Amino acid sequence: MDSTFSPLQPVSPTLMGVILDNAPYGVVVTEAIRSAADGAIIDFRFRYYNSMALAITGLTPDDFQHTLSALNPSFREPGLFEQYVRLVEQGGAPVTSEQFFNDRYFSVTATRHEDGFISSFIDITQQKRSEQALQQANSTLLAVLNGAQAGIVSYRSVRNSDGQIIDFEFLSANQVACRLIGRSENQLIGQRILTLFPANREMGLFDRYVELAETGQPQHFETHYQADGLDSWFDVTGVRQQDGFVFTFLDISDRKRAEARAQESTNLLTTITNETQSGVALLEAVRDKQGQFQGFRFAMVNPACARLLSRKQAEIEGADFGAVFSPAESTDLLNQLRHVLDTGEPVRLPELAYHSDRVNGWFDLRVVKYRDGVIISFHDITAIKENQLAFSRQAEQLQAILDASISSILAMTAVRDESGRIIDFMMDKANRSVERSLFTTPDQLEGRTLLAVFPGNLDNGFFELYATATDTGVPQQGTLHYTDVNGFEGWFEVSAVQQSPDKVVITFMNVTESKQLERQLRESNASLNQFAYVASHDLQEPLRKIQSFSDILLTQYSAQIGPGTELLRRMQTAAGRMQTLIRDILVYSRLSNVGTLTWQPVDVGRLIGDVLVDLEMAVQEREAEIDIGTMPILSGDPAQLRQVFQNLLSNALKFTSPARKPYIRVLSERISRQQMPARVTVPGRPGRQYWQISVVDNGIGFNEEYAEKIFEAFERLHGRSSSYSGSGIGLAIVRRVMDNHQGAVTAHSREGEGATFSLYFPVADN
């Protein structure tokens, strides 16, 4: 053939046969079997089938000797047989359906032909299973990450006085849902379905919603909503949620419109080539006068091929191959076509990626030789490939999230005996954190049973916790001690949550070190308490004797001692300071044992009143004026809180200015955490409320640079020879008590201008 292009001729039967036998889809031709009595169609017999019909169905030529109903009994299902009879008797649009046969799924298009029909079909099993796998993966990921690639809307049932559902109210809608249905979130939330979209009742969709909400039976359907300002196809999945349901839906309008365009047909060849879901192209070899190969030229393309290549048929037919596929040589596609032309060996490229020349997708392509050219049959697998890539990305993302968790996570499946009792768990998935908790890698756990690796679970309470969560669906938590025959031992904080029936997710942390620290702390506190007891008794006894003997010397022998009495009085003063210091150290040491706190409601106003009764003599001696504001009721230990106010008020009465009468105020105010000074750090959640109780005096004050140092034990701003006595532990006790109550204390002052001590107590939760 020379390079001169000649007008196209009608397709010959030979060419048609080659196209059919090498097409990547099955083709069968049937004719009606009619009743001898009344001429009614009672079945169909096969007149023709191509090689792909045998390959993708798994049937043999002998199988096609049977009638259609005998070969495929499901053909007699209500509605399907009648559709085909109606097609043959009345004509009309082709019948398109998805059918399940021989454990595989097929997309089937049937067109009337003489007294029968022509059926073309492709195996979509991989696509269907990929769709099912992707749907399951998306469902899992959407539950954790609120996936935003689909519209998601939740509804609440609206019932009348008889309990019947009369409508549904919008509870939530993500941005995709708002975009797809053309309403903002504010326009949806709180509104009713039948108010905004009344066509739901006329289209029968409302009855589906009611069935879903009442029975809990999940719904999955495709619908063309052409009302209420919408004209779109939606793929809808609904599941019940409490007294309502959640819908996840995708706009499949483009796919539906593409499917609709694939329904045209005229005659046998046109029907086969034009209605297939695959593209078909005939390439002729272009040769020079010496017969040397120069390239390929498009001799024929079907509409599907033109559509997939984003071109018109007239634009492609007659064009050089390189003009349509410019990078063919660089992608090795041209070499593959030339190999088929030269050797006659068919070639299949199951996942050909092509991203050029207006084409952006993946294709399943098959090439066979035809005369001095090749026939290319291909179909677009972009959706399947993108689904696979999306599933892979989602799986990788989910694994990355799991591996980033500081908690160890195990996903397990229950193993049951014949009676249904859980006897073990299969460890399906583990994150990287299990290495820190269990000292083993995920690969050493996945695919093995729990008790085979960790037999101690059965006797230590873990197994019962997992089984309870799996059987009841109620989340379980606990801190348990593990030990087994392999010598593995430790403490674990465990949480078990049912993921789905017989599926449970275990989140846990190895807290062995913290448990050991708790034990060491308890032992340390016990030793400290023992030391404090010894100190309070063994150290004070000699001091009491010193004071007693010095009293005897002063009262009975002062005349004989003479000037030495002053030394005895100094000795008594020093012993008194020592006793006070020992008592304060004892009080301070006991505050470290938080477990001994007695938590109860404490009326702060009444508590301060009791403290002032004890300080009544000091108040009178200094002629002090004390103003107590309205005080709250706190949750805390009454004895420790009394010690706080005793110390603060004692200091306010002690460090008075000789230039003015003491004036002491106690004020309270409820504030948020954000209103607290920046230097104050307290545990708890950010939005928590606090009571600020301030003790304000007009005494001698202190330099602000010592505002933190004064809360340290044994820190005194005045020397022992000054008139301001004390052990230097009082404010340290105040800070320790505030720490015990999850609060804080601050001090603010200027020398000669008084001081303010502010206490911050968390407001008790109801």
Residue pairs with C-beta under 8 A, 6 or more apart in sequence:
1 284
1 285
1 286
1 287
1 372
2 287
2 288
2 289
3 286
3 287
3 288
3 294
5 297
5 318
8 299
8 300
8 317
11 269
11 300
15 282
15 370
16 269
18 368
18 370
18 375
19 272
19 273
19 280
19 282
19 370
19 375
20 27
20 50
20 272
21 50
21 51
21 52
22 51
22 346
22 366
22 368
22 370
22 375
22 377
23 50
23 52
23 272
23 276
23 278
23 280
23 377
24 52
24 122
24 278
24 364
24 366
24 377
24 378
24 379
25 52
25 56
25 120
25 121
25 122
25 276
25 277
25 278
25 377
26 49
26 50
26 52
26 53
26 55
26 56
26 57
26 106
26 120
26 121
26 122
27 48
27 49
27 50
27 52
27 53
27 118
27 119
27 120
27 121
27 272
28 46
28 48
28 49
28 50
28 53
28 64
28 118
28 119
29 46
29 47
29 48
29 49
29 113
29 116
29 117
29 118
29 119
29 268
30 44
30 45
30 46
30 47
30 68
30 116
30 117
30 118
30 119
31 44
31 45
31 47
31 114
31 115
31 116
32 41
32 43
32 44
32 88
32 115
32 116
33 41
33 42
33 43
33 44
33 45
33 67
34 40
34 41
34 42
35 41
35 42
41 85
41 88
41 89
43 67
43 68
43 69
43 70
44 67
44 68
44 69
44 84
44 116
44 117
45 67
45 68
46 64
46 65
46 68
47 116
49 64
53 59
53 121
54 60
54 61
56 104
56 106
56 121
56 122
56 123
57 101
57 102
57 104
57 106
58 102
58 104
59 71
59 102
63 71
64 71
68 75
69 75
69 76
69 81
72 101
74 80
74 99
74 100
74 101
75 81
75 84
80 97
83 95
84 95
84 110
84 117
86 92
87 94
87 95
87 110
87 111
87 112
87 117
88 112
88 115
88 116
88 117
91 112
92 112
93 263
94 109
94 110
94 111
94 263
94 265
94 271
94 275
95 109
95 110
95 117
96 107
96 108
96 109
96 110
96 259
96 262
96 263
97 107
97 108
98 105
98 106
98 107
98 108
98 124
98 128
99 105
99 106
99 108
99 121
100 106
104 123
104 125
105 123
105 124
105 125
105 127
105 128
106 121
106 122
106 123
106 124
107 121
107 122
107 124
107 277
108 119
108 120
108 121
109 119
109 120
109 121
109 262
109 263
109 275
109 276
110 117
110 118
110 119
111 117
111 118
111 265
111 271
111 275
113 268
113 271
118 268
118 271
118 272
120 271
120 272
120 275
120 276
122 276
122 277
122 278
122 379
126 384
127 381
127 383
127 384
130 384
130 387
130 388
130 391
131 387
133 391
134 387
134 388
134 390
134 391
135 237
137 391
137 394
137 395
138 147
138 149
138 150
138 394
140 398
141 147
141 394
141 397
141 398
142 150
142 152
142 248
144 398
144 401
145 397
146 152
146 174
148 174
148 175
148 176
149 176
149 250
150 176
150 248
150 249
150 250
151 173
151 174
151 176
151 177
151 178
151 179
151 180
151 181
151 247
151 248
151 249
151 250
151 251
152 172
152 173
152 174
152 176
152 177
152 246
152 247
152 248
153 170
153 172
153 173
153 174
153 177
153 188
153 246
153 247
153 249
154 170
154 171
154 172
154 173
154 241
154 244
154 245
154 246
154 247
155 168
155 169
155 170
155 171
155 193
155 209
155 244
155 245
155 246
155 247
156 168
156 169
156 171
156 242
156 243
156 244
157 165
157 168
157 213
157 243
157 244
158 165
158 166
158 167
158 168
158 169
158 192
159 165
159 166
160 166
165 210
165 213
165 214
167 192
167 193
167 194
167 195
168 192
168 193
168 209
168 213
168 244
168 245
169 190
169 191
169 192
169 193
170 188
170 189
170 190
170 191
170 192
170 193
171 189
171 244
172 189
173 183
173 185
173 188
173 189
175 185
177 249
178 184
178 185
178 188
180 232
180 234
180 249
180 251
181 188
181 197
181 230
182 229
182 230
183 196
187 196
188 196
193 200
193 206
193 209
194 200
194 201
194 206
196 228
197 225
197 227
197 228
197 230
198 228
199 225
199 227
199 228
200 206
200 209
202 227
203 223
203 225
203 227
205 223
208 219
208 221
208 238
209 238
209 245
211 217
211 219
212 218
212 219
212 238
212 239
212 240
212 245
213 240
213 243
213 244
213 245
215 240
216 240
218 237
218 238
218 239
218 240
219 236
219 237
219 238
220 236
220 237
220 238
221 236
222 233
222 234
222 235
222 236
222 252
222 256
223 233
223 234
223 236
224 232
224 233
224 256
225 231
225 232
225 233
225 234
232 251
232 253
233 251
233 252
233 253
233 255
233 256
233 257
234 249
234 250
234 251
234 252
235 249
235 250
235 252
236 247
236 248
236 249
237 247
237 248
237 249
238 245
238 246
238 247
238 248
239 245
239 246
255 383
258 307
261 307
262 275
262 277
262 304
263 275
264 274
264 275
264 303
265 271
265 274
265 275
266 274
273 280
273 302
274 302
274 303
274 304
276 302
276 304
277 304
277 379
278 304
278 377
278 378
278 379
279 301
279 302
279 304
279 305
279 306
279 307
279 308
279 309
279 376
279 377
279 378
279 379
279 380
280 300
280 301
280 302
280 304
280 305
280 375
280 376
280 377
281 298
281 300
281 301
281 302
281 305
281 316
281 375
281 376
282 298
282 299
282 300
282 301
282 370
282 373
282 374
282 375
282 376
283 296
283 297
283 298
283 299
283 321
283 337
283 373
283 374
283 375
283 376
284 296
284 297
284 299
284 372
284 373
285 293
285 295
285 296
285 341
285 372
285 373
286 293
286 294
286 295
286 296
286 297
286 320
287 293
287 294
287 372
288 294
293 338
293 341
295 320
295 321
295 322
296 320
296 321
296 334
296 337
296 373
296 374
297 318
297 319
297 320
297 321
298 316
298 317
298 318
298 319
298 320
298 321
298 324
299 317
299 373
300 317
301 309
301 313
301 316
301 317
303 313
304 379
305 316
305 378
306 312
306 313
306 315
306 316
308 359
308 361
308 363
308 378
308 380
309 316
309 324
309 357
309 358
309 359
310 358
310 359
311 324
311 358
316 324
321 328
321 334
321 337
322 328
322 329
322 334
324 357
325 333
325 334
325 354
325 356
325 357
326 356
326 357
327 356
327 357
328 334
329 335
331 354
333 352
336 347
336 349
336 367
337 367
337 374
337 376
339 345
339 347
340 346
340 347
340 367
340 368
340 369
340 374
341 369
341 372
341 373
341 374
344 369
346 366
346 367
346 368
346 369
347 366
347 367
348 364
348 365
348 366
348 367
349 363
349 364
349 365
349 366
349 367
350 364
350 365
351 362
351 364
351 381
351 385
352 362
352 363
352 364
352 365
352 378
353 361
353 362
354 360
354 361
354 362
354 363
355 361
361 380
361 381
361 382
361 385
362 380
362 381
362 382
362 384
362 385
363 378
363 379
363 380
363 381
363 382
364 378
364 379
364 381
365 376
365 377
365 378
366 376
366 377
366 378
367 374
367 375
367 376
367 377
368 374
368 375
368 377
369 375
399 431
402 409
402 429
402 431
402 432
403 431
403 432
403 433
405 431
405 433
406 433
406 509
407 433
407 507
407 508
407 509
408 430
408 431
408 433
408 434
408 436
408 437
408 438
408 507
408 508
408 509
408 510
409 429
409 430
409 431
409 433
409 434
409 505
409 506
409 507
410 427
410 429
410 430
410 434
410 445
410 505
410 506
410 508
411 427
411 428
411 429
411 430
411 499
411 503
411 504
411 505
411 506
412 425
412 426
412 427
412 428
412 450
412 466
412 503
412 504
412 505
412 506
413 425
413 426
413 428
413 502
413 503
413 504
414 422
414 425
414 467
414 470
414 502
414 503
414 504
415 422
415 423
415 424
415 425
415 426
415 449
416 422
416 423
416 502
417 423
422 467
422 470
422 471
424 449
424 450
424 451
424 452
425 449
425 450
425 451
425 466
425 504
426 447
426 448
426 449
426 450
427 445
427 446
427 447
427 448
427 449
427 450
427 453
428 446
428 447
429 442
429 446
430 442
430 445
430 446
431 442
432 442
434 440
434 441
434 442
434 445
435 441
435 442
436 510
437 492
437 508
437 509
437 510
438 445
438 454
438 510
440 453
444 453
445 453
450 457
450 463
450 466
451 457
451 458
451 463
454 482
454 484
454 488
455 484
455 485
455 486
456 462
456 482
456 483
456 484
456 485
456 488
457 463
457 466
457 482
460 480
460 481
460 482
460 483
461 478
461 480
462 480
462 482
462 492
462 494
465 476
465 478
465 480
465 494
465 496
466 476
466 496
466 504
466 506
468 474
468 476
468 496
469 475
469 476
469 496
469 497
469 498
469 504
470 496
470 498
470 502
470 503
470 504
472 498
473 498
474 498
475 495
475 496
475 497
475 498
476 494
476 495
476 496
477 493
477 494
477 495
477 496
478 493
478 494
479 491
479 492
479 493
479 494
479 511
480 491
480 492
480 494
481 489
481 490
481 491
481 492
482 488
482 489
482 490
482 491
482 492
483 489
489 512
490 510
490 512
491 510
491 511
491 512
491 514
491 515
492 508
492 509
492 510
492 511
493 508
493 509
493 511
494 506
494 507
494 508
495 506
495 507
495 508
496 504
496 505
496 506
496 507
497 504
497 505
497 507
498 504
499 505
525 592
525 593
528 589
528 592
529 589
529 590
529 593
531 589
532 585
532 586
532 589
532 590
535 582
535 585
535 586
536 582
536 583
536 586
539 582
540 579
540 582
543 575
543 578
543 579
543 582
546 571
546 572
546 575
547 572
547 575
547 576
550 568
550 571
550 572
550 575
551 572
553 561
553 565
553 568
554 565
554 568
554 569
558 565
561 568
577 720
577 725
577 727
580 727
581 727
581 729
584 727
584 729
584 730
584 733
585 727
585 729
587 643
587 729
587 733
588 713
588 729
588 732
588 733
588 736
590 596
591 640
591 733
591 736
591 737
591 740
592 736
594 740
597 636
597 637
597 640
597 740
598 637
598 638
598 639
599 635
599 636
599 637
600 635
600 636
600 637
600 638
601 633
601 634
601 635
602 633
602 634
602 635
602 636
602 638
602 641
603 631
603 633
604 631
604 632
604 633
604 634
604 641
604 645
604 668
604 693
605 628
605 630
605 631
607 638
607 641
607 642
607 645
608 628
608 631
608 645
608 649
608 666
609 628
610 642
611 642
611 645
611 646
611 649
612 619
612 626
612 649
614 646
615 646
615 649
615 650
615 653
618 624
618 650
618 653
618 654
619 626
619 653
622 653
622 656
622 661
622 662
623 661
623 662
624 653
624 656
624 661
624 662
624 663
624 664
625 661
625 662
625 663
625 664
626 649
626 664
626 665
626 666
627 663
627 664
627 665
627 666
628 665
628 666
629 665
629 666
629 667
629 668
630 668
631 666
631 668
631 693
632 668
632 670
632 691
632 693
632 761
634 641
634 691
634 741
634 761
634 764
635 764
636 741
636 761
637 737
637 740
637 741
640 737
640 740
640 741
641 737
641 741
643 733
643 734
643 737
644 733
644 734
644 737
644 738
644 759
645 695
647 730
647 731
647 733
647 734
648 695
648 734
648 757
649 664
649 695
650 730
651 730
651 731
652 662
652 664
652 695
652 697
652 699
652 755
653 662
653 664
654 724
654 725
654 726
655 697
655 699
655 700
655 701
655 724
655 755
656 662
656 697
656 699
656 700
657 698
657 699
657 700
657 752
660 698
662 697
662 698
662 699
663 697
663 698
664 695
664 696
664 697
664 698
665 694
665 695
665 696
665 697
666 693
666 694
666 695
666 696
667 693
667 694
667 696
668 691
668 692
668 693
668 694
669 691
669 692
669 694
670 689
670 690
670 691
670 692
670 763
671 689
671 690
671 691
671 692
672 687
672 688
672 689
672 690
673 682
673 684
673 686
673 687
673 688
673 689
673 690
674 686
676 682
676 690
676 692
676 744
676 760
677 746
679 746
680 744
680 746
680 760
681 744
682 690
682 742
682 743
682 744
682 760
682 762
683 742
684 742
684 762
688 762
688 763
689 762
689 763
690 743
690 760
690 761
690 762
690 763
691 759
691 760
691 761
691 762
691 763
692 758
692 759
692 760
693 758
693 759
693 761
694 756
694 757
694 758
694 759
695 756
695 757
695 759
696 754
696 755
696 756
697 754
697 755
697 756
698 753
698 754
699 754
699 755
700 751
700 752
700 754
701 749
701 750
701 751
701 752
701 753
701 754
701 755
702 710
702 717
702 749
702 751
702 755
703 749
703 751
704 748
704 749
704 750
706 717
707 746
707 747
707 748
707 749
708 747
709 715
710 717
710 731
710 747
711 731
711 732
711 734
711 735
711 745
711 747
712 732
713 728
713 729
713 732
714 727
714 728
714 729
714 732
715 728
715 731
715 732
716 726
716 728
718 724
731 747
734 745
734 757
735 745
738 744
738 745
738 759
738 760
738 761
741 761
741 762
742 762
743 759
743 760
743 761
743 762
744 759
744 760
745 757
745 758
745 759
745 760
746 757
746 758
746 760
747 755
747 756
747 757
747 758
748 755
748 756
748 758
749 755
749 756
